[in-house]
Amino acid sequence: MKPIYILIFVLAFMATTANASSGTRGGGNTAAAEFSQLADRIINEIRQKPWIKVSDFYPDPAKLDAVFRKTKVFVSTSKLKLNGKSVMAINDPKKNEITFNLKEWNKLLPEQKRVLVIHELIG
């Protein structure tokens, strides 16, 4: 019976990583997949608690989810610059892409990762 559970676990893991590697949600990188999973959790939390206020407004979880479903998440090993300034992440809504710096991401505490993801979601 244990081999069945192992097989189910492996198939579930493969389905998750296949989705992440498709370029639509995670770009095939575990850090990008972590970013995407965290975004999904945050959107669900907002959906379950509509009184949550983010940056002085109440975000619409349906809109956030719809936009994020179209967004590709990428990881960069190079430093990112926006308008000549070093940044940890860049959200390009025209391309439906979020790119973040892996080295900086790995330095963050879990709560700091949440803050960055929220910032990029509403940005």
Secondary structure as UniProt FT lines:
FT   HELIX           2..21
FT   TURN            27..28
FT   HELIX           30..48
FT   TURN            50..51
FT   TURN            55..56
FT   HELIX           61..70
FT   STRAND          72..76
FT   STRAND          80..82
FT   TURN            83..84
FT   STRAND          85..87
FT   STRAND          89..92
FT   TURN            93..96
FT   STRAND          97..101
FT   HELIX           102..107
FT   HELIX           110..122
//
